[in-house]
Protein backbone atom coordinates (compact mmCIF):
# COMPACT_ATOMS: atom_id res chain seq x y z
CA UNK A 1 0.00 0.00 0.00
CA UNK A 2 1.22 3.43 -0.94
CA UNK A 3 1.16 5.99 1.74
CA UNK A 4 0.84 9.53 0.56
CA UNK A 5 2.51 12.01 2.79
CA UNK A 6 0.91 15.43 2.76
CA UNK A 7 3.40 18.14 3.05
CA UNK A 8 2.40 21.48 4.65
CA UNK A 9 4.03 24.86 4.66
CA UNK A 10 7.27 25.29 6.44
CA UNK A 11 7.60 28.03 9.01
CA UNK A 12 9.77 30.12 6.66
CA UNK A 13 7.22 29.85 3.85
CA UNK A 14 4.41 30.84 6.22
CA UNK A 15 6.36 33.85 7.55
CA UNK A 16 7.24 34.90 3.99
CA UNK A 17 3.57 34.72 2.97
CA UNK A 18 2.57 36.78 6.02
CA UNK A 19 5.25 39.38 5.22
CA UNK A 20 4.06 39.70 1.61
CA UNK A 21 0.45 39.97 2.76
CA UNK A 22 1.41 42.64 5.32
CA UNK A 23 3.25 44.67 2.67
CA UNK A 24 0.28 44.45 0.29
CA UNK A 25 -2.08 45.53 3.08
CA UNK A 26 0.17 48.48 4.01
CA UNK A 27 0.38 49.62 0.37
CA UNK A 28 -3.40 49.31 -0.02
CA UNK A 29 -3.94 51.32 3.19
CA UNK A 30 -1.59 54.07 2.05
CA UNK A 31 -3.24 54.11 -1.37
CA UNK A 32 -6.65 54.41 0.28
CA UNK A 33 -5.32 57.30 2.38
CA UNK A 34 -4.12 59.10 -0.75
CA UNK A 35 -7.48 58.54 -2.44
CA UNK A 36 -9.35 59.88 0.61
CA UNK A 37 -7.08 62.95 0.85
CA UNK A 38 -7.52 63.59 -2.87
CA UNK A 39 -11.28 63.29 -2.52
CA UNK A 40 -11.32 65.79 0.36
CA UNK A 41 -9.14 68.21 -1.61
CA UNK A 42 -11.37 67.93 -4.68
CA UNK A 43 -14.48 68.50 -2.58
CA UNK A 44 -12.93 71.60 -0.96
CA UNK A 45 -11.86 72.96 -4.36
CA UNK A 46 -15.31 72.27 -5.81
CA UNK A 47 -16.97 74.10 -2.92
CA UNK A 48 -14.61 77.06 -3.36
CA UNK A 49 -15.28 77.32 -7.09
CA UNK A 50 -19.04 76.94 -6.55
CA UNK A 51 -18.86 79.89 -4.12
CA UNK A 52 -16.83 81.87 -6.67
CA UNK A 53 -19.34 81.11 -9.44
CA UNK A 54 -22.19 82.13 -7.16
CA UNK A 55 -20.43 85.44 -6.51
CA UNK A 56 -19.84 86.08 -10.23
CA UNK A 57 -23.50 85.28 -10.98
CA UNK A 58 -24.67 87.67 -8.25
CA UNK A 59 -22.31 90.42 -9.43
CA UNK A 60 -23.44 90.01 -13.04
CA UNK A 61 -27.10 90.17 -12.04
CA UNK A 62 -26.53 93.34 -10.02
CA UNK A 63 -24.58 95.20 -12.72
CA UNK A 64 -27.10 94.22 -15.41
CA UNK A 65 -29.78 95.87 -13.25
CA UNK A 66 -27.68 99.04 -12.78
CA UNK A 67 -29.78 102.18 -13.10
CA UNK A 68 -28.59 105.62 -14.24
CA UNK A 69 -30.17 107.24 -11.17
CA UNK A 70 -28.08 109.29 -8.74
CA UNK A 71 -28.99 109.18 -5.06
CA UNK A 72 -29.60 112.05 -2.68
CA UNK A 73 -28.57 112.22 0.94
CA UNK A 74 -28.26 114.85 3.64
CA UNK A 75 -24.74 115.73 2.39
CA UNK A 76 -25.42 115.94 -1.35
CA UNK A 77 -25.87 113.83 -4.46
CA UNK A 78 -23.88 110.67 -5.21
CA UNK A 79 -23.52 109.52 -8.83
CA UNK A 80 -25.49 106.54 -10.10
CA UNK A 81 -22.24 104.55 -10.48
CA UNK A 82 -19.33 105.27 -8.16
CA UNK A 83 -16.08 103.36 -8.67
CA UNK A 84 -13.35 104.22 -6.16
CA UNK A 85 -10.19 102.13 -6.52
CA UNK A 86 -8.33 103.00 -3.32
CA UNK A 87 -10.91 103.21 -0.52
CA UNK A 88 -10.56 101.27 2.72
CA UNK A 89 -13.68 101.81 4.82
CA UNK A 90 -16.17 101.90 1.93
CA UNK A 91 -16.99 99.68 -1.05
CA UNK A 92 -14.76 100.06 -4.11
CA UNK A 93 -17.91 100.00 -6.25
CA UNK A 94 -21.28 101.46 -5.32
CA UNK A 95 -24.25 101.86 -7.67
CA UNK A 96 -28.00 102.16 -7.99
CA UNK A 97 -29.81 99.00 -9.01
CA UNK A 98 -33.31 98.52 -10.44
CA UNK A 99 -35.62 96.03 -8.78
CA UNK A 100 -35.28 92.46 -9.97
CA UNK A 101 -38.11 90.22 -11.08
CA UNK A 102 -38.43 88.38 -7.75
CA UNK A 103 -41.17 89.37 -5.34
CA UNK A 104 -40.16 91.79 -2.64
CA UNK A 105 -37.17 93.14 -4.56
CA UNK A 106 -37.00 96.94 -4.64
CA UNK A 107 -34.66 99.49 -6.24
CA UNK A 108 -31.70 99.93 -3.96
CA UNK A 109 -28.12 100.99 -3.63
CA UNK A 110 -25.56 98.17 -3.60
CA UNK A 111 -21.82 98.04 -3.30
CA UNK A 112 -18.91 95.61 -3.37
CA UNK A 113 -15.67 95.86 -1.43
CA UNK A 114 -12.81 93.88 0.07
CA UNK A 115 -12.62 93.76 3.87
CA UNK A 116 -9.53 93.33 6.07
CA UNK A 117 -10.19 89.57 6.38
CA UNK A 118 -9.66 89.16 2.59
CA UNK A 119 -13.35 88.62 1.89
CA UNK A 120 -15.49 90.33 -0.72
CA UNK A 121 -18.50 91.91 0.92
CA UNK A 122 -21.82 92.88 -0.63
CA UNK A 123 -23.19 96.12 0.84
CA UNK A 124 -26.95 96.67 0.55
CA UNK A 125 -28.64 99.89 1.62
CA UNK A 126 -32.36 99.63 2.51
CA UNK A 127 -33.37 102.20 -0.12
CA UNK A 128 -32.08 104.90 -2.42
CA UNK A 129 -32.34 108.41 -1.00
CA UNK A 130 -31.19 107.95 2.59
CA UNK A 131 -29.34 109.85 5.27
CA UNK A 132 -25.62 109.14 5.38
CA UNK A 133 -26.08 107.74 8.88
CA UNK A 134 -28.22 104.87 7.51
CA UNK A 135 -25.95 101.82 7.69
CA UNK A 136 -25.95 99.21 4.92
CA UNK A 137 -26.31 95.51 5.52
CA UNK A 138 -23.03 93.73 4.78
CA UNK A 139 -22.73 90.13 3.61
CA UNK A 140 -19.60 88.12 2.86
CA UNK A 141 -20.00 86.72 -0.66
CA UNK A 142 -16.51 85.37 -1.39
CA UNK A 143 -13.56 84.45 0.82
CA UNK A 144 -9.80 83.95 0.47
CA UNK A 145 -9.37 86.92 -1.88
CA UNK A 146 -6.06 88.80 -2.02
CA UNK A 147 -7.09 91.52 -4.47
CA UNK A 148 -10.25 92.89 -6.02
CA UNK A 149 -9.68 95.15 -9.03
CA UNK A 150 -12.42 96.83 -11.04
CA UNK A 151 -12.10 98.80 -14.25
CA UNK A 152 -14.77 100.63 -16.21
CA UNK A 153 -15.14 100.96 -19.98
CA UNK A 154 -15.64 104.55 -21.13
CA UNK A 155 -17.42 105.65 -24.33
CA UNK A 156 -13.92 106.17 -25.81
CA UNK A 157 -13.42 102.39 -25.31
CA UNK A 158 -10.64 102.82 -22.76
CA UNK A 159 -10.57 101.18 -19.35
CA UNK A 160 -10.65 103.52 -16.34
CA UNK A 161 -9.81 102.66 -12.73
CA UNK A 162 -12.47 105.04 -11.35
CA UNK A 163 -15.94 106.14 -12.44
CA UNK A 164 -16.91 108.85 -13.13
CA UNK A 165 -13.61 110.51 -14.02
CA UNK A 166 -15.07 113.70 -15.52
CA UNK A 167 -18.40 115.58 -15.31
CA UNK A 168 -19.04 114.71 -18.96
CA UNK A 169 -18.97 110.94 -18.26
CA UNK A 170 -22.34 109.19 -18.69
CA UNK A 171 -24.04 107.93 -15.52
CA UNK A 172 -22.97 104.33 -16.24
CA UNK A 173 -19.89 102.90 -17.95
CA UNK A 174 -20.32 100.63 -20.97
CA UNK A 175 -18.87 97.61 -19.14
CA UNK A 176 -17.06 96.62 -15.98
CA UNK A 177 -14.00 94.37 -15.82
CA UNK A 178 -13.75 92.41 -12.58
CA UNK A 179 -10.44 90.84 -11.57
CA UNK A 180 -10.28 88.63 -8.48
CA UNK A 181 -6.95 87.28 -7.24
CA UNK A 182 -7.40 84.37 -4.84
CA UNK A 183 -5.12 83.49 -1.94
CA UNK A 184 -4.30 80.21 -3.67
CA UNK A 185 -2.72 82.10 -6.59
CA UNK A 186 -5.43 81.90 -9.25
CA UNK A 187 -6.66 85.08 -10.93
CA UNK A 188 -10.08 85.22 -12.55
CA UNK A 189 -11.04 88.05 -14.90
CA UNK A 190 -14.61 88.59 -16.07
CA UNK A 191 -16.11 91.38 -18.19
CA UNK A 192 -19.75 92.36 -17.81
CA UNK A 193 -21.61 94.65 -20.23
CA UNK A 194 -24.07 97.11 -18.75
CA UNK A 195 -27.45 97.90 -20.27
CA UNK A 196 -26.89 101.64 -20.28
Secondary structure, 3 states (H helix, E strand, C coil): CCCCCCCCCCHHHHHHHHHHHHHHHHHHHHHHHHHHHHHHHHHHHHHHHHHHHHHHHHHHHHHHCECCCCEEECCEEECCEEECCCCCCCCCEEEEECCCCCCCCCCEEEEEEECCCCCEEEEECCCCCCCCCCCCEEEEEECCEEEEEEEEECCCCCEECCECCCCCCCCCCCEEEEEEEECCCCEEEEEEECCC
